[in-house]
Every structure is written in structure tokens, then in C-alpha cells.
Amino acid sequence: MKERRDRLTENFRLLYLKSQDSESSSLKETSSRFDPSENTSLNPYSHQEILSQAIDDLRHPDPKVRTLAVQYYIEKSNLSIALPLLQEILEDEDPGVRAQALLSLIKLGNPIIFPFLKKHLKDKDEKVRRIALKGIFQTQQNIDINLLRPLLNDESPWVRRKMATLLGWREVEGGQTLLSEMLKDKESMVRKAALSSLLILYPEEGETQMWNAISDSSHEIRTWVKAQLNRRLQKLTQKRIHL
């Protein structure tokens, strides 16, 4: 029993060491080599052994090991097992671990995860807040605009930009108003994302705001707006030629 336990531990450690080689390719490779949901005839370890080792690794001092435990076991488990463990690991001190836990939680695709997403809109790490925000748009049919409004003043421009982009995914009640307010953001990348989303979902308002943006303080936005207007002018000219 001890020998099998040691082999299982080594298997998890190999996942960790393998991840150091290449972030882009090795994670896919290791995940295909070690799948807790594999047929037991191919997997020499019992479900309980793997779960026990995964729980141990969730408490490992190295955050990379904790992250891999979440990614390669917890998110592959059924909801009854995964949810309590993810709820615990979402309180991890390392933002990378919390981010992976939140991504794994979103993959569960169950409405019960909403309170966790809502809570982590206030996470101290901006990446975690962005993941929580995207998760809400991915999993919730009806989004309360009052949940999003505080993010207008989020300290991270990347969070504000993410919200402006997500509001272009689909119509949200009050979304147009939020986007119009974001056109006044101090960061040009936020203003540009808001204008793009307006053009996608609310073209009439977007066209009006695009003309206003010709005099934007950002050279990048002015250049982008002029390019957009030129394309529209070319399309209009081509239509007239073919009439």
C-alpha cells in the first residue's frame, strides 16, 4: 500500500515538474497522461487514493502543486466532491491558485456557483476579478446591472476594460447606459472597448459616439475611429456604385 502511495505521489510530482518545461504544450500533454476519470483497468490507483493525494497536494506549500491538483483532479470530479474542495481552495493566499480554482468552478457550469463568482468580483487580485466577471457572463442568463456598476470604479483598468468588452457579448438590461458611462473612463483602452461594444450591440448610439470620439484625447482612438469611418464610407460608396 505504501509503495502504491509513493508511486501516486511521484505521479503528481511529475505533473508539477513537467509543467516547468513548456507552459503552452506540457500542460496538455500531462493532462492526457493523467486523468482521474480514466477506466480503472488502465489506472493503477483507486479513486480514493487519487482523491487523498489530491487533497494533500491542495495543502502543499508550493502554489504550482496546488494549482495542478485543482486543474488535473478537482475540476474532473463530480460536483459533490469538487464543490467543497474548490470552496476551500478559493480562499488560498496565492492569486494564481484562486484563479485556477475559479476557472475550474466555472467549468462545472452549475447555477450554484453564482455566489462564488459574485464574491470574487471583490477579490484583491485583478486577474481573479476578471475571471469572476467573465464567469458571470458565461453562466448567468439574467445579469443584475447593479452587480456590475461598482466595477466602473475598479482600480484596475484591465477589469474595467473586460467589463466593457463583455457588455458587447450580449444585451444586458442597462448595459448601454454603462457603456456610455465608460466612454468617459480615464484610460483610453477602456473607452475604446466601450465604443466597440456600443457599435456591436447598439449601432445607432455607437455611430453617434464614434463621431464624438474623433476629438478624443487619445491618438490611438482618434486613428482607430478615422479608420472605422473610412471603412463605412468605402462600403457606402461601393453600394452606390452598384445601384
C-alpha positions as CSV (number, residue, x, y, z in Angstrom):
1,M,0.0,0.0,0.0
2,K,2.8,2.4,0.9
3,E,4.6,1.6,-2.4
4,R,1.5,2.4,-4.4
5,R,1.0,5.6,-2.4
6,D,4.6,6.6,-3.1
7,R,4.1,6.0,-6.8
8,L,0.9,8.1,-6.8
9,T,2.8,10.9,-5.1
10,E,5.5,10.7,-7.7
11,N,2.9,10.8,-10.5
12,F,1.6,14.1,-9.1
13,R,5.1,15.5,-8.7
14,L,5.9,14.6,-12.3
15,L,2.9,16.7,-13.3
16,Y,4.5,19.6,-11.5
17,L,8.0,19.0,-12.8
18,K,6.7,18.5,-16.3
19,S,4.9,21.9,-16.2
20,Q,8.2,23.6,-15.8
21,D,9.3,22.6,-19.3
22,S,6.8,24.4,-21.5
23,E,3.7,26.1,-20.3
24,S,2.0,26.0,-23.6
25,S,2.5,22.3,-24.5
26,S,3.3,20.3,-21.5
27,L,0.1,21.0,-19.6
28,K,-1.9,19.5,-22.4
29,E,0.5,16.5,-22.5
30,T,0.4,15.8,-18.8
31,S,-3.4,16.2,-18.6
32,S,-3.7,13.5,-21.3
33,R,-1.3,11.2,-19.4
34,F,-3.1,11.5,-16.0
35,D,-6.8,11.6,-16.0
36,P,-8.6,10.7,-12.8
37,S,-11.7,9.7,-14.8
38,E,-9.9,7.1,-16.8
39,N,-11.1,3.5,-16.8
40,T,-9.9,1.8,-13.6
41,S,-8.4,-1.1,-15.7
42,L,-5.9,1.4,-17.1
43,N,-5.4,3.4,-13.9
44,P,-3.5,1.5,-11.2
45,Y,-4.7,3.8,-8.5
46,S,-8.1,3.8,-6.8
47,H,-10.3,6.8,-6.8
48,Q,-9.9,7.1,-3.1
49,E,-6.1,7.1,-3.3
50,I,-6.1,9.8,-6.0
51,L,-8.6,11.9,-4.1
52,S,-6.5,11.6,-0.9
53,Q,-3.3,12.6,-2.8
54,A,-5.1,15.5,-4.5
55,I,-6.3,16.8,-1.1
56,D,-2.7,16.5,0.2
57,D,-1.5,18.5,-2.8
58,L,-4.1,21.1,-2.2
59,R,-2.2,21.8,1.0
60,H,1.2,21.6,-0.5
61,P,3.5,24.7,0.2
62,D,4.2,25.1,-3.5
63,P,1.3,27.0,-5.2
64,K,2.2,25.3,-8.5
65,V,1.4,21.9,-7.0
66,R,-1.8,23.2,-5.5
67,T,-2.8,24.7,-8.9
68,L,-2.1,21.4,-10.7
69,A,-4.1,19.5,-8.1
70,V,-7.1,21.7,-8.9
71,Q,-6.6,21.6,-12.6
72,Y,-6.0,17.9,-13.1
73,Y,-8.2,16.3,-10.5
74,I,-10.7,18.6,-8.7
75,E,-12.2,20.0,-11.9
76,K,-12.6,16.5,-13.3
77,S,-14.5,15.3,-10.3
78,N,-18.3,15.3,-9.8
79,L,-19.9,18.3,-8.3
80,S,-20.4,16.8,-4.8
81,I,-16.7,16.2,-4.5
82,A,-15.4,19.2,-6.3
83,L,-17.5,22.0,-4.9
84,P,-16.4,21.7,-1.2
85,L,-12.8,21.4,-2.2
86,L,-13.0,24.4,-4.6
87,Q,-14.8,26.4,-2.0
88,E,-11.9,25.8,0.4
89,I,-9.1,26.5,-2.2
90,L,-10.8,29.7,-3.3
91,E,-9.5,31.1,-0.1
92,D,-5.9,30.3,-1.0
93,E,-3.4,33.1,-0.3
94,D,-1.9,32.7,-3.8
95,P,-3.8,34.5,-6.6
96,G,-2.8,32.0,-9.2
97,V,-4.3,29.2,-7.2
98,R,-7.5,31.2,-6.6
99,A,-7.7,32.0,-10.4
100,Q,-7.4,28.3,-11.3
101,A,-9.9,27.3,-8.7
102,L,-12.4,29.9,-10.1
103,L,-11.8,28.7,-13.7
104,S,-12.4,25.1,-12.6
105,L,-15.6,26.2,-10.7
106,I,-16.9,27.9,-13.9
107,K,-16.3,24.7,-15.9
108,L,-18.8,22.9,-13.6
109,G,-21.5,25.0,-15.3
110,N,-23.9,24.8,-12.4
111,P,-26.0,27.8,-11.3
112,I,-25.0,27.1,-7.7
113,I,-21.6,28.7,-8.4
114,F,-23.0,32.2,-8.7
115,P,-22.4,33.2,-5.1
116,F,-18.7,32.4,-5.5
117,L,-18.4,34.4,-8.7
118,K,-20.2,37.4,-7.1
119,K,-17.9,37.2,-4.0
120,H,-14.7,37.2,-6.1
121,L,-15.7,40.3,-8.1
122,K,-14.2,41.9,-5.0
123,D,-11.1,39.7,-4.9
124,K,-7.9,41.6,-4.1
125,D,-6.3,40.3,-7.3
126,E,-7.4,41.9,-10.6
127,K,-7.0,38.7,-12.6
128,V,-9.3,36.8,-10.3
129,R,-11.8,39.6,-10.6
130,R,-11.7,39.4,-14.4
131,I,-12.2,35.7,-14.3
132,A,-15.2,36.1,-11.9
133,L,-16.7,38.7,-14.2
134,K,-16.3,36.6,-17.3
135,G,-17.8,33.6,-15.5
136,I,-20.9,35.6,-14.6
137,F,-21.4,36.5,-18.3
138,Q,-20.8,32.8,-19.3
139,T,-23.1,31.2,-16.7
140,Q,-25.9,33.7,-15.9
141,Q,-28.9,34.3,-18.1
142,N,-30.0,37.5,-16.3
143,I,-27.4,39.8,-15.0
144,D,-28.3,42.5,-12.5
145,I,-26.7,45.7,-13.7
146,N,-26.3,46.8,-10.0
147,L,-23.8,43.9,-9.7
148,L,-21.7,45.4,-12.5
149,R,-22.0,49.1,-11.7
150,P,-19.4,49.1,-8.9
151,L,-16.8,47.9,-11.4
152,L,-17.0,51.2,-13.1
153,N,-14.6,52.4,-10.4
154,D,-12.5,49.3,-10.1
155,E,-8.9,50.2,-9.5
156,S,-7.7,48.0,-12.4
157,P,-8.2,49.4,-16.0
158,W,-8.0,45.7,-17.1
159,V,-11.1,44.9,-15.1
160,R,-12.9,47.9,-16.5
161,R,-11.9,47.0,-20.0
162,K,-13.0,43.4,-19.5
163,M,-16.4,44.6,-18.5
164,A,-16.7,46.9,-21.5
165,T,-15.8,44.0,-23.8
166,L,-18.2,41.6,-22.1
167,L,-21.0,44.1,-22.4
168,G,-20.6,43.7,-26.2
169,W,-21.2,39.9,-26.0
170,R,-25.0,40.2,-25.4
171,E,-27.6,42.7,-24.4
172,V,-27.9,43.2,-20.7
173,E,-30.6,45.4,-19.2
174,G,-28.9,48.8,-18.5
175,G,-25.8,47.7,-20.5
176,Q,-26.0,50.6,-22.9
177,T,-26.0,53.1,-20.1
178,L,-23.0,51.5,-18.5
179,L,-21.1,51.6,-21.8
180,S,-22.0,55.2,-22.4
181,E,-20.5,56.0,-18.9
182,M,-17.4,54.0,-19.7
183,L,-16.7,56.3,-22.7
184,K,-15.6,58.8,-20.0
185,D,-13.1,56.5,-18.4
186,K,-9.7,57.9,-17.9
187,E,-8.0,55.0,-19.6
188,S,-8.1,55.0,-23.4
189,M,-8.2,51.2,-23.7
190,V,-11.4,51.2,-21.6
191,R,-13.0,53.9,-23.8
192,K,-12.1,52.1,-27.0
193,A,-13.6,48.8,-25.7
194,A,-16.8,50.6,-24.6
195,L,-17.1,52.2,-28.0
196,S,-16.5,48.9,-29.8
197,S,-19.2,47.2,-27.8
198,L,-21.6,50.0,-28.5
199,L,-21.0,49.7,-32.2
200,I,-21.7,45.9,-32.0
201,L,-24.9,45.9,-29.9
202,Y,-26.2,49.5,-30.1
203,P,-25.0,50.7,-33.6
204,E,-27.1,53.8,-33.6
205,E,-25.7,55.1,-30.3
206,G,-22.3,53.8,-31.3
207,E,-22.3,55.8,-34.6
208,T,-23.1,59.0,-32.7
209,Q,-20.4,58.3,-30.1
210,M,-17.9,57.5,-32.8
211,W,-18.2,61.0,-34.3
212,N,-17.7,62.4,-30.8
213,A,-14.6,60.3,-30.4
214,I,-12.9,62.0,-33.4
215,S,-11.7,64.6,-30.9
216,D,-10.7,62.0,-28.2
217,S,-7.6,62.9,-26.3
218,S,-6.0,59.5,-27.3
219,H,-4.2,59.5,-30.6
220,E,-4.8,55.7,-30.8
221,I,-8.6,56.2,-30.5
222,R,-8.7,59.0,-33.0
223,T,-6.7,56.9,-35.5
224,W,-9.0,53.9,-34.9
225,V,-12.2,56.0,-35.3
226,K,-11.0,57.5,-38.5
227,A,-10.2,54.1,-39.9
228,Q,-13.7,52.9,-38.9
229,L,-15.3,55.9,-40.6
230,N,-13.3,55.4,-43.7
231,R,-14.4,51.8,-44.0
232,R,-18.0,52.8,-43.6
233,L,-17.6,55.5,-46.3
234,Q,-16.0,53.0,-48.7
235,K,-18.8,50.5,-48.2
236,L,-21.4,53.2,-48.7
237,T,-19.6,54.3,-51.9
238,Q,-19.5,50.8,-53.2
239,K,-23.2,50.3,-52.6
240,R,-24.0,53.5,-54.6
241,I,-21.8,52.4,-57.5
242,H,-23.7,49.1,-57.7
243,L,-27.1,50.8,-57.7
